[in-house]
């Protein structure tokens, strides 16, 4: 793939040895962290020149120890030349004692597990024939293999043309039913996309003046990410259809939307505590207020990010859209008859039989207790929630999904309250203390755990991978934050400022988790969660944004686009040209961050009348200019072209000088003042003379 094509990136293959080389296993020069080589070989030939053609955003596949592809990385910095005396890592290697070295820094390493062994593509006749068919003269420096399907001697770094990567990816899909990292789609769809292009960044902010379509575009970006399409392809579609899909994804919990404001807090975004509200008739004036830990909207979104979406009914695990993870004790710890019966017959049973079949607000829990447990079992637990069967204070022996409402079964001698459950895995012995915020499970029969849905799904993948058939897909998920700059970013994000970095995501090369202050959960941001923010530059300049936020987001500028108004005219006045003239004047008099967005004038596409134009200027554009220029009406006149008009009748802003008459001839040097001429908004000549 050449520099200059529409994708703008190149694939490379690094052939390196790792076994017995500590420098390639850990540290800044390990595989996935850097490419490095001498600038020439012992004979003085510059056989490593391919290093100089590597650019930021390129993709590097790592073929290690002559066995196969074990990982893939993204180029972080282009090639630099380092003097040998400043490059100690080369000591004790076959490349020691050279005068100069090349260095290319990498990031975002993804392991290929299990490795894509060379035998899987070299020994497959169809794949081998296709690889032989790639013209060698079109690949600078040649390919990484010989015509007899053996690895080429030397050839540390070779370019991989799009055709080669397509062949390898198709073979990998045959074997694994998924794409190689950083390759999606098929060749006809131009599926080879740069992960550093804006639509593939994990964190993006769309910024620009009011009315430039930031929220509109955020919806398109979100749909493109979920559907793994290019943003250009989604923008080419009918917006109504895109918006319908967006609403469906939002309803399915795949996309979430919120708006920041000055009062928005960490407790609403990540987690906090809130009082437990009891019915008035049950409230006890002498009882202390109780509090519960409450998940914020972003934490809840991340906890559910690993939830798969089944394309077929038999692939559905039955987990709800926003499930809670519950601890359930079956009679007591360890083996017992109730546990055995429940596991065999796919249900859970709890006691408090002395209260009888019906529990109501009139039930007196004073003697036997259990009000919180029964409230959780009857009212809070929902179909689609996850239950973990407690075997000891630290371990569980089964994981299930609630499939039925509470029932009373009098045929049992005890533990007569029952709910049907589909046991996804049983007969296990898993320690969940770390997943539960470092806390052991308590004696309470039923209560909500701090374990996330994503952590439960990871356990299931480890314990019973055949649950996840190829029809089950864990989709990209998108969290949209409108007006992101209106909140106190440091206060809202807290420790997430670090955790949202691409390289710090769960499953990434440098994954991090942080212990949350309220729940104690060891929390991390999943790799499939994308964040899209929108920012109004007229409200707060991009230069004033928290530097920690700026480092972790990619910024995409959204400027007024008059071409969207192409063909729109009101009595032969070209609306697009008029908008361009206004914005050029604003840029000169103020700055480009306070221009007028094209969306203000979009109603004219449906109703191109003087009445519609007058309503837009009187109620939207002029008030916005008053805010921009702090009522400096001379500049507003210049923006609206009033200085070019012959008389006050067609001017939107009129200068008044009748102050002497107003104050009865008082001998005071009164300043002139300005008024908005409402009648001018309805005059077509007022716009024609702008």
N, C-alpha and C positions, 0 to 999 in steps of 0.2 A: 504494500500500500504506500503510495508516494505522497510526498508533502505537497500539496497543491491539489489533491483531489478533494471532493466535497466533505470527506470525513476529517482530513487534516491530521493524520497520525500514521505511524509506522509500527508494525510488529517486528520484534527481534527475537532470536533464539540464542540464549547463552548456554554453551556447553562447558560444564565445569566439574571438577572433582571436589567432593565434600569429605569423603572418608579420610580420616587421619589428618584433617586440616582444621585446626581450631579457629583460624581466621575466617573460615567460611561457615562456621557453625554459630558463632556468637560475636557480638561486637558490631561496630559500625561498618564492617566490611563483609559481613555475613551474606549468604545468599538471600536475596530479597531486600537487602539494605544498600548494596552498591555493586556496580560493575567496575573492575579495574584490570589494567594490563600494562605492560611496557609500551612505550611509543614505537618500538621496533624490536625485531628479534636479534639474536646473537650475531647474525650475519649482517645486520644493519638494514634489513628489509623492513619496510613499514607495512607489515601484514595485519596490523591492528587498526588500520585507518577507519574501519567501520564505526569505531567508538566516537569519532568526531562528527558522524552524521546523526547521532542520537539526539533527539530533542525532547523538551518538556512535554509530558502527556503521552509519549510513546509507551507501548506495552512490551514487556520483556517476559518471555517464557523461559523457565530454567530447566534444562535437561542435565541431571546430575549423575555423576559416577558412571556415565555411559549406559544407564539403565532405562531412563524414561523421564517424562516431565513430572516434576514434583511440586511446582508452584509457579506463580505469575505475579509480576509487580508492575507498578507505574513509574515512569521516569519523573523524578522530582526536580532535578537540576541537570542542565546540559553538560557536555564533556568539558573538563578542565585538565590542564597539564600540571603535574606536581613534580618538583625536583626529587631525585632519588634520596637525597639526604634528609628530606622532610617526609619520607614515606616509609616508616619503620615496619609497617605491616608486611612488606615484601620479604623481610628477612626470614631465613629458614624455609623459603619456598623455592620452587623451580624458577621463579621470576626475581630472584634476589640480585642485587648489585647492578641494576640498570641505571642509566643517567637520569631518565625521566619516565614518568608514568601517566597514563590516562585514568581519570576517575569520573564516574557517572553515579550520582546519588539516586536511590530508588525509594519508593514508599508504597503503602497499601498492599503489602504482600498477602496473597491468598494461596493457601496450600491446596494442591490437587490431591484429594484423598478418596480412594487409593490412588497411587501414582499411575499416570498414563504410560505404561511400559512400551518400549519401542517395538517389542514383539507383536503388540496388539495392532500396530499399523503397518510395520514392515512385512509381517508374515501373512497379512490379509491380501489376497491376490488382487482384488478389485482396487483397494486403497493403494497398493504398491504400483499398479499400472497407472493410476491417475497421478501419483507423485512423480513417476518417470516422465510423464507427459508435460510437466512444467518446463518451459523453455529456460535453460540455464543462462542464456545470453541476456535475458531480460532482468536477471537478478544480480545486482552489483555485488561482487565478491562471492557469488555462488550460493548454493543452498547447503544445509547442514548434513546432507547424506550423499552417498555415492549411488551410482546407477544400479548396483547390485543390492541395494537396500541395506547397506552397512553405514555406520557413522563415519563421516569424513574426518580424516586425521587433521589435527589442528583446528582451524575454523572456530576460534573461541566465540566470536559473535557474528551471526549472519542474519541478513534481512529475511523476513518471511512475507512473501507477497500475499495478497488477499486470497488468491486461488489456493495456495498452500494451506493457509489457516482454515479455509472453508472445507478442504478435504479432511484435515485432521479433526475439525469440529464435527463433521458428519459421522466420522468413524467413532468418535467419543460418544456421540448421541446414540449410536447403535448399541454401544456397550452399556452406557449409564443412564440413558433417557433424559439427560440434562446437557446443557451447553457447557463448554469450557468457560472458566472465569473470563469476564470482560468481552465475551462474545455472546450475542443474543440474536435470535432470528435466523433467517436463511440468507444466502448470498444475493438472491434476487431482490430482497427487501433492504439491501444495504444495512444489514444488521450489525456490522462491525462498527461499534460506536465508541467514541472516546469517553472513558469514564470521567474525565475532567471537563467535558463540555457541560454547560450550565444544567441541562436537564438530567445529567447523571451525577451531579454533585449531591452529597447528602444534605447539605444545608445551603439554601439559596435565599437571598433577599431581592425582591423586585422593588426598585426604588425609582421615584420620579415625582413630578409635580401633580397636583390634583387633576383628576379627569383623564389620566393617560391609560386607564384600563389595567391597573395593577391587580386588583382582585379578579377581574375578568380573565386575565392571563394566568393568574395563580391556579384557577380552576383547570385551564388547559394544561398547564405544567403537571398538575396532580394526576389528571387522567393519563397523560403521556407516561408518567412514571409507573403508575399501576399497571398499564397495559404494555409497558416496555416498548413504547414506540418513540420515535423522534418527535420533538416538539413541533417541528415544521410539518410533519404529517398530520398531527392532531389539529394544528391551526388551519390546515387546508380543509378540514371537515366542517360541516354545518354546525354552528355553535349550539343550536337547540338540541341536536343529537348528543353532542359532547356533554352538555349540561345535564341531560337526562341520565347519562351514564354516571356522571359525577354524583347526582342525587342517590342513585342506587348504591354506589360504592360508599357513600356517606351513611346510608341506612344500614349497610352491611358492616359498618365499623372499620372499613378499610381506609377511609378518609375521615379526618376530623377537622373541625373548624372552630377557631375561637378568636376573640378580639382583645388585645391588651388595652389597658387604661391605667390611669394614675393609681387606682386603688387595688389593682390586680397584685396578688401576692404569691409567695412560694407555697403557702398552704393550699391555695386554689390550684396551683400548677403541678406541684409534686406531691406533697402530703401534709396533713396537719391533723389537729384534733378538733372535734366539735361535740357539743353536748348531746346526750341521748334524750330525746324528747318523749315523755310519757303522756298518755291521755290524761286529761284534767281530772277525771274521776278516779284515776289510779295514783295521781301524784300525792306524795306525802310531804307535807310542809317541813317535817323534821329530817327528811332524808337528804343526804348530800348529793349534789349534782354529779352525775356520771358522765364521762366523756369516752368517745371512741375514736380510734385512728381512722381517718378518712383519706382515701386516695384522691389526689388531684387529677385533673383531666389528662395531663400528659403521662403521668405514671401509669394510670389505668390503661391508656392507649398502648404504651410500651409493653405492659404486662400481657396484653392480649395479642401482641404483634406476631407471636409464633403460631397462632391459631390457624390451622390449614383451612383451605376452601376446597371442598370436594366437588368435582365435576359430575360425579355419579353418586347415587344414593348409597351404594355399598361402600363408598370411600369416605363417607361422613362418620366422624367419630361421635357425633351427637353432642359435641360441646357447644354451648350457647354463644351468642355474640359477645356478651360481657359477663363471663362466668365468675363466680366466687369459688375459691378453694377452701373446702371445709375439712376439719379434723373430725372424725367420728370414732368413738370407742364402741366396740362390739362386746358388751358385757364387762370385760375387764382386760388388762394386759395379758399377753401370752395366749396360748391355746385354750379354748373353751368351747362348749357345745354351741353357744349362740354364734360365735365367730364361724365355726365350721358350717353351720346351717345357712348362714347368710352368704358366705362365699360360694357355696354349692348352688344356691337358689337365686342368686342375683338380686339381693335386696339388702337393706340395712334395717336394724331394729334397735329401738331404745326403750327405756322403762318409764318410770313414774306411772305405773298402772293404777295406783291407788286413787288417781284423779278421775278415773273412768275414761270412757271413749271421747267425750266432748270437753274441749278446753275453751273457756270463754273469759271475758273480762271479769265475770263474777267469781271465777275460780280463786280460792284462797290458797296461796302458796306458802303461807306462814309456817306451817308445820313441817312440810317435806321439802320445800324449796323447789328448784328446777325451773323457775319462770324464764330465765334467760335461755336455757337450753331448749325448752319447748317453744319459745318464741322464735328461736332460730330454726328449729326443725319444721314448724308449721308455717311461719310467715316469711322468713327471710330466705331460706333455702328454696331455690327455683329449679325447675326442669332445665337441664343443660349445665348445671353447676357441677363442679368436680369434687369428689370425696376421696380422702386419703384415710385408709383404715389403720388406726393406731395399734401397733403391736407392742411397743414399749415407749418410754418417754422420749426416745430418740429415733425410733425406726417405724416404718410402715410396712405392711405385708400385702397391700392391694391398692390399686388406683381404679376408680370408677366414675361414671357419669350418671347423674340423677335422671331417671326416665319417668318417674311417676309422682303423683301427689300423695300426701300422707294418708295412710289407711290404718284401721283398727282391726286386728286379727285376734279374736277371742280364743281361737284354737290353740294358741301357744300358752303355756303355763305362766310365762312372764315375758317381759320385753315385747309387749303386744303392739307397740306403735311402729309402723313399717313404711318404708318408701322403696319402690323398685329402683334398682341400679343396674347399669350395664358395666360389669367389671372388665376393664380394658386389659389389665394385667393383674395377676394374683400369684401368691406363693413366693413373694419377693422379700428381701430384707434390706431396705434402703434407709440410710441415715439422712434425715432431712434437716438437721439442726442448722447447718450453714445456710440452707435455703430459707429457713424460717427466722432470719434475723439473728442467728446465733442462739436462739432460745429453744429449750426442750419443750415438748408438749405437756400441757397441764392435765389435771384430772377431769376437767369439765368434759362432758360427754360429746357435745357438739359446739364448735365455735370456729370462727373464721381464722385461717392461718395467714401468715405474711408471705407465703410461697406464691410466686407469680405463675400465671398460666404458661408463660414461656418456659419457665423452669420445669414445670410438670411435663410439658411436651418434650423437652430435652431428655427427661428421664424415660419417657415412653419410647423415644427413638433408640435409646441405649438398651432398654430392656426388651423391647418387642418391635423391632424395625419393620416387620411385615405388616404392622398396622398402617404404615404409610405407603400405600400403593402409588404407582406413578400417576394415577388420576388425582391424587391429593397434592395441592399446590399451596405453598406458603407465599402469599403475594407480597409485593412491595406495598408498604403502607405510607400514607402521606398525612402529615400534621400541618395544617395551614394556620399561621398566626397573622391576622390582619392588624395593621397599625402597630407593628412590633416595636417601633421606636417610642410609642406613647407610654410604655410601661418602664419600670425600673428594672432593666435587664439583669443586673447583678443580683438584685433582691429576688427576682422571680426564678431565675435559673439556678442560683446557688451552685452546688457542686456539679450540676449538669453542664456548665460552661466547658469543663474538660471532657466529660463523658460523651458529648455529642460529636466530638472530632471523629472523622472517618476512621483513623487508625486506632481509636480507643473504643470503638464499638464492639459489642459481643461477637466473637468469631473473627475479629480482625487480628492483625499481627501483634498489636500492642494493647489488647483488650484490657479495659479497666472496669472495676466495679467500686461503688462507694457505699458505705454503711449509712443508711438514711437515719436521721435523728429521732424520728418518732417511732416508726415500726421496727427499726433495726435491720430492715431488709438489705441484703447485699445486692444493690441495684445497679444495673447497667442498661445502656441503650442498645437495643437490637440493631443488627446491621441492615435490616430491611425497612427501617423507619427513616423516612425523608422529611425534612423540615423546610417549609416554604414560608417566608415572611414577606409582608408588604410594608413599604415605608413611604410616607408622604414627605418629600423633601421640603415642601413649603412649611410644614409643621415643625421640622427640626432638621437641620443640615446633616448630611451624611458624615461630615467631618467631626460632628459632636458625638457620634455613636461610640459607646464603650469600646475601647481598643481590644478587649478580650473577645467581644462579639465580632468585631471586624475580622480578626484573625481566623475565626472559625466558620465564617460564612463567605460564600461567593456572591458577588453583587452584580445584578443585571439591571442596567439602566432602561427605564421606560420613558421615552420622550414623546411629546405631542406628535401625532402622525397625521398630517393633513391629507395624505393619499387615501385614507379611509373615507374622506369627504369628497373624493373625486366624483365629479358629475353632479354634485349638490349645488344648486344656485337658487337665489331668491331674486326674482325680477332682474335676471342677467348679472347678478353680483356673484362672483365665484367665492363660495364660502371657505374653501380650502386656502385660497390665496389670501383672503382677509385674515384668517387665523394665523398664517405665516407672518404677515405684516405686523400683527399685534405682538406676536411672540418675539420677533426680532427687536422690536422697540423695548419690550420688557427686559430682554437680555442685556441691551445696552444701558438702560437706565437702572437696572437692579442686578439681576443675575439669571442664569438659565434654570435655576432650581425653582423659580417662581413664575414659570410660564403657565399658559392656559391649556388644559388638556382638550383633545378632540372630542371626548365623550360629552362635553357640555353641549356641543352642536349636533350631536347625533339625532335628536328629535326632528331635525330638518330633513332627514332622509325620508321620513314618513309624511311630514307636513311642511313643505317648503313655502311657507307664507310669511308675510311681514309680521303677522300677529305672533307666530311662534318665535320668530327671530327677536321681536321686541320683548317677549316674556323671558327669553334666555338672557338677553343683555341686562334687562332691568332687575331680574331676581337672582341671577347667578354671576355673570361676568363682572358687572360694575361693583357689586358688594365684595367680590373677591379682590378686585383691584384696590378698593378702599382699605382692605386688610393688608394687602401687600405693601402699599405705599404709606400706611399710617396716616391716611387722609391728606396726603400731599397732593392736592388737586391739580396743581400745575403739571406734575408728572403724569397724572391720570389723563389729563387733557392731551398730553403728547402721545400717550399710548393709544388713545382713541382717535387721534388725528383731528381733534377739535381745533388745534392751532392753524389748520389748513382751511378751515371753513369760513366763508365770507361773513356770516352773521350768527347771532346767538340762537336763531330759530332752529338750526340744524345741529347745534352743539349739545352733546350729552351733559357736559359740565359747563356751567355758565358762571362767569365772574361777576359779582355784584359790587357796586360802589355807592349805594344809597344810604350809607350809615349816618350821614349828617341829618337827613330827613328823619331817620328812625329815632334819633335822640334830640330832636327839636333844635338843631343848630348849635349844639354844644361845641365849644371850641377845643376839641380833642382830636388828635391825629389818629382816627380810627383806621384799622387795617381793612383791606378788602376781604370779602368772603365769597364762598362758592356755594352754588346750589345745583342739585341734579335736575335737569330738564326732562321731566317725565314725558312730555309731548314728543320730544325728539326720537324716542324709542320707536314710535309708530310711523316715522317718516323715512321712506326708502332712501331719500337723498342724503340723510344723515350717515347712512352706511356706505352709500356710493362715493362720498367724498372722503372716506377714511383713508 
